[in-house]
Amino acid sequence: MKPDELKEWIDSLSSDIEFQYRGVWGSICPFSRENISVSYGKKERTFSSIEDVMNTPFIDGKAIKDVCEKFTFA
């Protein structure tokens, strides 16, 4: 999935998003546009904006926007 498509999915607040990357499961749980929980393996972090979710290095030291095209979604 392209970064812009994932960003729109998160922004829709319609559901939790489960994915797998490099054999590790993760999730993006948008409770609101200012409260988005992201987990990957045993790491979890809460972000205060969709821009932070997409641009902050979190998945193996990389930003979600840089690796989401390699995600497998559940």
C-alpha positions in Angstrom: 0.0 0.0 0.0 1.3 3.4 -0.9 2.0 5.9 1.9 -0.8 8.2 0.9 -3.3 5.4 0.8 -2.2 4.2 4.3 -2.4 7.8 5.6 -6.0 8.1 4.3 -6.9 4.8 5.9 -5.6 6.0 9.3 -7.4 9.3 8.9 -10.7 7.5 8.2 -10.6 6.3 11.9 -12.6 3.3 10.6 -10.7 0.4 12.1 -7.5 -0.8 13.6 -4.9 -1.7 11.0 -2.9 -4.9 11.5 0.2 -5.6 9.4 3.2 -7.8 9.1 6.7 -6.6 8.1 9.8 -8.8 8.1 8.0 -11.5 10.0 6.9 -9.3 12.8 3.3 -8.2 13.5 2.3 -4.7 14.2 -0.8 -2.5 14.4 -2.0 1.0 14.0 -4.9 1.9 16.3 -6.3 5.4 15.5 -8.5 6.2 18.5 -8.7 9.8 17.2 -6.6 12.0 14.9 -4.6 13.1 18.0 -4.3 9.7 19.7 -2.9 7.0 17.5 -1.2 3.9 19.0 1.3 2.1 16.9 2.9 -1.2 17.9 5.5 -3.4 16.2 6.7 -6.5 17.9 7.1 -5.7 21.6 7.4 -1.9 21.0 4.5 0.4 21.3 4.2 4.2 21.1 1.4 6.7 21.0 1.5 9.5 18.5 -0.4 12.8 18.5 -0.8 13.2 14.7 -0.9 11.1 11.5 2.1 13.0 10.2 4.1 11.8 13.2 2.9 8.2 12.6 4.0 8.4 9.0 7.3 10.2 9.5 8.9 9.2 12.8 11.4 6.3 12.7 9.7 3.4 14.5 9.8 0.3 12.4 13.3 -1.1 12.5 14.6 2.5 12.6 12.6 3.5 9.6 9.5 5.7 9.1 6.3 3.9 8.2 6.0 6.0 5.0 9.3 4.4 3.9 8.4 0.8 4.5 4.5 0.5 4.3 4.7 -0.7 0.7 6.3 -3.8 2.0 3.6 -4.5 4.7 1.3 -7.5 4.5 -2.0 -6.5 5.9 -4.2 -8.8 7.9 
